[in-house]
Amino acid sequence: MATGQRGVAGGVLPNLIDPARAFRALNRVVVPLVRFGTASPPPVGGGLVVLETTGRSSGLLRRVPLVATRWGQQVYVSTFRSDSQWVRNLEADPAAGVWVGGRRREAVAGVRRGPLNVVRLSMDPPAQPIVA
């Protein structure tokens, strides 16, 4: 590390653990467990889901495990971070997949930005819009 470069906790110690690398390693363990159905939310309640989005620049499939609240066919996830890539991906393309109960479900996202960014995922949306 170069002299004067800041490390962990703003000190001059070198960064021993890269947070991004640590989360990627953790996600490699968590994603398969959640996709299997471990800790999945019941029809009404909280738990873990895996959200699948399409990268807005790369076009590649992106998966992220998230804490969620489920209310029937609606799944709500949120973040305080304004720069979360999964939120930006859903703003660019609201079509998503969400793993709940060991099963992948098609979903359409609605993003509401604010101090707490909230995303509502409507699972198994109808193929044709419902006209009243």
C-alpha positions as CSV (number, residue, x, y, z in Angstrom):
1,M,0.0,0.0,0.0
2,A,1.3,3.4,-0.9
3,T,2.3,5.8,1.9
4,G,-0.7,7.8,3.1
5,Q,-3.3,5.5,1.5
6,R,-6.1,4.7,3.8
7,G,-7.1,1.1,4.7
8,V,-9.6,-0.5,7.0
9,A,-11.8,1.9,9.1
10,G,-10.0,4.9,7.7
11,G,-6.7,4.0,9.4
12,V,-3.4,3.3,7.8
13,L,-3.6,-0.5,8.2
14,P,-3.8,-2.3,4.8
15,N,-7.1,-3.6,3.7
16,L,-7.0,-7.2,4.8
17,I,-10.4,-8.1,3.4
18,D,-12.0,-6.5,0.3
19,P,-15.7,-6.2,1.1
20,A,-16.8,-6.7,-2.5
21,R,-14.7,-9.9,-2.7
22,A,-16.1,-11.1,0.7
23,F,-19.7,-10.6,-0.5
24,R,-19.1,-12.4,-3.7
25,A,-17.7,-15.3,-1.8
26,L,-20.6,-15.3,0.6
27,N,-23.1,-15.1,-2.3
28,R,-21.6,-18.2,-3.9
29,V,-22.7,-20.1,-0.8
30,V,-26.0,-18.3,-0.1
31,V,-27.5,-18.2,-3.6
32,P,-27.7,-22.0,-4.1
33,L,-29.2,-22.4,-0.6
34,V,-31.9,-19.8,-1.2
35,R,-32.7,-21.1,-4.6
36,F,-33.2,-24.5,-3.0
37,G,-35.8,-22.9,-0.7
38,T,-33.8,-22.4,2.5
39,A,-35.1,-19.5,4.5
40,S,-37.7,-18.6,1.9
41,P,-40.6,-16.3,3.0
42,P,-44.0,-17.9,3.6
43,P,-47.0,-16.5,1.7
44,V,-47.2,-13.7,4.3
45,G,-43.9,-12.9,6.1
46,G,-40.2,-12.4,5.7
47,G,-37.3,-14.4,4.5
48,L,-34.6,-14.7,1.8
49,V,-35.1,-14.6,-2.0
50,V,-32.7,-14.6,-4.9
51,L,-33.5,-11.8,-7.4
52,E,-32.5,-12.3,-11.0
53,T,-32.1,-9.2,-13.2
54,T,-30.6,-8.5,-16.6
55,G,-27.5,-6.4,-16.5
56,R,-28.4,-3.1,-18.1
57,S,-25.0,-2.7,-19.9
58,S,-23.8,-6.3,-20.3
59,G,-27.2,-8.0,-20.9
60,L,-26.0,-10.9,-18.6
61,L,-28.1,-12.6,-16.0
62,R,-27.3,-11.2,-12.5
63,R,-28.3,-12.9,-9.2
64,V,-28.4,-11.3,-5.8
65,P,-29.7,-12.7,-2.5
66,L,-31.9,-10.3,-0.6
67,V,-34.0,-10.2,2.6
68,A,-37.6,-9.8,1.5
69,T,-41.2,-9.4,2.7
70,R,-43.8,-11.4,0.9
71,W,-47.5,-10.6,0.8
72,G,-49.2,-13.3,-1.4
73,Q,-48.0,-12.7,-5.0
74,Q,-46.0,-9.6,-4.1
75,V,-42.5,-9.6,-2.8
76,Y,-40.9,-6.4,-1.4
77,V,-37.2,-5.8,-1.2
78,S,-35.4,-2.6,-0.3
79,T,-32.0,-0.9,0.1
80,F,-30.7,2.3,1.6
81,R,-27.9,2.3,-1.0
82,S,-28.6,4.7,-3.9
83,D,-26.0,2.9,-6.1
84,S,-27.3,-0.7,-5.9
85,Q,-26.8,-2.2,-9.3
86,W,-29.8,-4.5,-9.0
87,V,-32.1,-1.5,-8.5
88,R,-30.6,0.2,-11.5
89,N,-31.0,-2.9,-13.6
90,L,-34.7,-3.1,-12.6
91,E,-35.2,0.5,-13.6
92,A,-33.7,-0.3,-17.0
93,D,-35.7,-3.5,-17.4
94,P,-38.5,-4.3,-14.9
95,A,-38.7,-8.0,-16.1
96,A,-37.2,-10.2,-13.4
97,G,-37.0,-13.6,-11.8
98,V,-37.4,-14.2,-8.1
99,W,-36.6,-17.5,-6.3
100,V,-39.2,-18.2,-3.6
101,G,-39.9,-21.6,-2.0
102,G,-37.3,-23.4,-4.2
103,R,-39.0,-22.3,-7.4
104,R,-38.2,-19.5,-9.9
105,R,-41.1,-17.2,-10.5
106,E,-41.4,-14.6,-13.3
107,A,-41.9,-11.1,-11.9
108,V,-42.4,-7.5,-12.9
109,A,-40.7,-4.9,-10.7
110,G,-41.9,-1.5,-9.7
111,V,-39.1,0.7,-8.2
112,R,-39.8,3.6,-5.8
113,R,-36.8,5.7,-5.1
114,G,-36.3,7.6,-1.8
115,P,-34.3,7.5,1.4
116,L,-35.3,3.8,1.4
117,N,-35.4,2.4,-2.1
118,V,-38.3,0.0,-2.3
119,V,-38.9,-2.5,-5.1
120,R,-42.2,-4.4,-5.4
121,L,-42.0,-7.6,-7.4
122,S,-45.3,-8.9,-8.7
123,M,-44.8,-12.6,-9.2
124,D,-46.3,-14.5,-12.1
125,P,-47.8,-11.5,-13.8
126,P,-50.5,-12.2,-16.4
127,A,-49.2,-12.6,-20.0
128,Q,-51.7,-10.0,-21.3
129,P,-52.5,-6.7,-19.4
130,I,-55.9,-6.9,-17.7
131,V,-58.2,-4.2,-19.1
132,A,-61.0,-3.1,-16.8
